[in-house]
Amino acid sequence: MSSHHVTLITRAECHSCEQAAADLRRICGELGVPWSTEDVDADPELRAEYGDRVPVILVDGVEHGYWSVEEGRLRRALAE
């Protein structure tokens, strides 16, 4: 069981967000890492921080990347 948690900051009707979610579903599923999504438009603080950059990937609450999942980099971060 992983001690990490991945969060995907997303928004409705965002093709890149859907692709990132599919990537996380596969990668986190393989590694046994829990992950969740948060809607950037449902939270004014998230919208102010990430509004123009979704999807954003957070690992343990810290920004790891945005716009796409860098699989190798994410796997390395989750292996630590």
Contacts in CASP RR format, 6 or more apart in sequence:
PFRMAT RR
TARGET T0000
AUTHOR 0000-0000-0000
METHOD contacts of the structure
MODEL  1
MSSHHVTLITRAECHSCEQAAADLRRICGELGVPWSTEDVDADPELRAEY
GDRVPVILVDGVEHGYWSVEEGRLRRALAE
1 32 0 8 1.000
2 31 0 8 1.000
2 32 0 8 1.000
2 33 0 8 1.000
2 34 0 8 1.000
2 78 0 8 1.000
4 33 0 8 1.000
4 59 0 8 1.000
4 60 0 8 1.000
4 77 0 8 1.000
4 78 0 8 1.000
5 33 0 8 1.000
5 34 0 8 1.000
5 35 0 8 1.000
5 36 0 8 1.000
5 59 0 8 1.000
5 60 0 8 1.000
5 61 0 8 1.000
6 24 0 8 1.000
6 28 0 8 1.000
6 33 0 8 1.000
6 34 0 8 1.000
6 35 0 8 1.000
6 36 0 8 1.000
6 57 0 8 1.000
6 58 0 8 1.000
6 59 0 8 1.000
6 64 0 8 1.000
6 74 0 8 1.000
6 78 0 8 1.000
7 35 0 8 1.000
7 36 0 8 1.000
7 37 0 8 1.000
7 38 0 8 1.000
7 57 0 8 1.000
7 58 0 8 1.000
7 61 0 8 1.000
8 17 0 8 1.000
8 20 0 8 1.000
8 21 0 8 1.000
8 24 0 8 1.000
8 35 0 8 1.000
8 36 0 8 1.000
8 37 0 8 1.000
8 38 0 8 1.000
8 55 0 8 1.000
8 56 0 8 1.000
8 57 0 8 1.000
8 58 0 8 1.000
9 37 0 8 1.000
9 38 0 8 1.000
9 40 0 8 1.000
9 46 0 8 1.000
9 50 0 8 1.000
9 54 0 8 1.000
9 55 0 8 1.000
9 56 0 8 1.000
9 57 0 8 1.000
9 58 0 8 1.000
10 17 0 8 1.000
10 20 0 8 1.000
10 21 0 8 1.000
10 37 0 8 1.000
10 38 0 8 1.000
10 39 0 8 1.000
10 40 0 8 1.000
10 54 0 8 1.000
10 55 0 8 1.000
11 17 0 8 1.000
11 39 0 8 1.000
11 40 0 8 1.000
11 41 0 8 1.000
11 51 0 8 1.000
11 54 0 8 1.000
12 39 0 8 1.000
12 41 0 8 1.000
14 54 0 8 1.000
14 55 0 8 1.000
16 54 0 8 1.000
16 55 0 8 1.000
16 67 0 8 1.000
16 68 0 8 1.000
17 54 0 8 1.000
17 55 0 8 1.000
19 68 0 8 1.000
19 69 0 8 1.000
20 55 0 8 1.000
20 57 0 8 1.000
20 68 0 8 1.000
20 69 0 8 1.000
21 37 0 8 1.000
21 55 0 8 1.000
23 68 0 8 1.000
23 69 0 8 1.000
23 71 0 8 1.000
24 35 0 8 1.000
24 57 0 8 1.000
24 69 0 8 1.000
25 35 0 8 1.000
27 33 0 8 1.000
27 69 0 8 1.000
27 71 0 8 1.000
27 74 0 8 1.000
27 75 0 8 1.000
27 78 0 8 1.000
28 34 0 8 1.000
28 35 0 8 1.000
28 78 0 8 1.000
31 75 0 8 1.000
31 78 0 8 1.000
33 78 0 8 1.000
38 46 0 8 1.000
39 46 0 8 1.000
40 46 0 8 1.000
40 47 0 8 1.000
40 50 0 8 1.000
40 51 0 8 1.000
40 54 0 8 1.000
40 56 0 8 1.000
41 47 0 8 1.000
50 56 0 8 1.000
50 66 0 8 1.000
53 66 0 8 1.000
53 67 0 8 1.000
54 66 0 8 1.000
55 66 0 8 1.000
55 67 0 8 1.000
55 68 0 8 1.000
56 63 0 8 1.000
56 65 0 8 1.000
56 66 0 8 1.000
57 63 0 8 1.000
57 64 0 8 1.000
57 65 0 8 1.000
57 66 0 8 1.000
57 69 0 8 1.000
57 74 0 8 1.000
58 64 0 8 1.000
59 74 0 8 1.000
59 77 0 8 1.000
59 78 0 8 1.000
64 73 0 8 1.000
64 74 0 8 1.000
64 77 0 8 1.000
END
